[in-house]
Structure formats: C-alpha cells, structure tokens
Amino acid sequence: MINLETCAHGIREALDECHEHMSPMKAGELQIGKRATGGDWQDITAETIDRHKKMVTTYEGILRMLSAKLQGGI
C-alpha cells in the first residue's frame, strides 16, 4: 500500500527543487542554452522557466489532491 504522507513529502521536495532551480533563472543569474551540432548557441531560459512553472502547477495540484485524501475528503 502507498503511504500518502510519504508521497506528499516527496512531492513537496520536488516542488521546492523546482522553485530552487527556477529562482536564479528568473533573477537573470543563470541562462540555459542549447547548441545543435555545429550550430549557434540558443538561449532557452524562458522555455525552461515555463516548463518549471508547469511542473509547479502540476505538483501543487497533486498536493491539493493528496491533502484532501489525507483529510478524508476524497
């Protein structure tokens, strides 16, 4: 059986990690880039921030559902 408290704890850690990774990008302290073989460097910082924001939204939704389940609401 899955322990929902343990699962919620793991999701909270993943959420914190997302915020931690996103913070320096949002502050302009870190840029993320990619380069195809032989190609020019492309800044993909904004795309990476957007992806992290989507993950944050997903994790927050999962936590809401887990919290409701833990409180007997589901």
C-alpha positions as CSV (number, residue, x, y, z in Angstrom):
1,M,0.0,0.0,0.0
2,I,1.2,3.5,-0.8
3,N,1.9,5.8,2.1
4,L,0.2,9.1,1.1
5,E,2.2,11.1,3.7
6,T,5.5,9.8,2.2
7,C,4.2,10.6,-1.3
8,A,3.2,14.1,-0.3
9,H,6.6,14.7,1.3
10,G,8.3,13.6,-2.0
11,I,6.1,16.0,-4.0
12,R,6.9,18.8,-1.6
13,E,10.6,18.2,-2.0
14,A,10.2,18.1,-5.8
15,L,8.2,21.4,-5.6
16,D,10.9,23.0,-3.5
17,E,13.5,21.8,-6.0
18,C,11.6,23.3,-8.9
19,H,11.5,26.7,-7.2
20,E,15.2,26.4,-6.3
21,H,16.2,25.7,-9.9
22,M,13.9,28.4,-11.3
23,S,14.9,31.2,-9.0
24,P,18.3,32.1,-10.5
25,M,16.9,31.9,-14.0
26,K,14.1,34.3,-13.1
27,A,16.6,36.6,-11.4
28,G,18.8,36.7,-14.5
29,E,21.7,35.0,-12.7
30,L,21.6,31.9,-14.9
31,Q,20.9,31.3,-18.5
32,I,20.1,27.9,-20.1
33,G,21.1,27.3,-23.6
34,K,21.4,24.6,-26.3
35,R,23.5,24.2,-29.4
36,A,22.9,21.8,-32.2
37,T,26.0,20.2,-33.6
38,G,27.8,23.0,-35.5
39,G,25.0,25.4,-34.8
40,D,24.8,28.6,-32.8
41,W,24.0,28.8,-29.1
42,Q,20.3,29.4,-28.4
43,D,19.0,30.8,-25.2
44,I,16.2,28.6,-23.9
45,T,16.0,30.1,-20.4
46,A,12.4,31.4,-20.9
47,E,11.3,28.0,-22.2
48,T,12.9,26.3,-19.2
49,I,11.2,28.7,-16.8
50,D,7.9,28.0,-18.4
51,R,8.5,24.2,-18.1
52,H,9.3,24.7,-14.4
53,K,6.2,26.8,-13.9
54,K,4.1,24.0,-15.4
55,M,5.7,21.4,-13.1
56,V,5.0,23.7,-10.1
57,T,1.3,23.9,-11.1
58,T,1.2,20.1,-11.5
59,Y,2.9,19.4,-8.2
60,E,0.6,21.9,-6.4
61,G,-2.4,20.2,-7.9
62,I,-1.2,16.8,-6.8
63,L,-0.5,18.1,-3.3
64,R,-4.1,19.5,-3.1
65,M,-5.5,16.1,-4.0
66,L,-3.3,14.3,-1.6
67,S,-4.2,16.7,1.2
68,A,-7.8,16.2,0.5
69,K,-7.3,12.4,0.5
70,L,-5.4,12.5,3.8
71,Q,-8.1,14.6,5.4
72,G,-10.7,12.1,4.2
73,G,-12.2,14.4,1.6
74,I,-11.8,12.1,-1.3
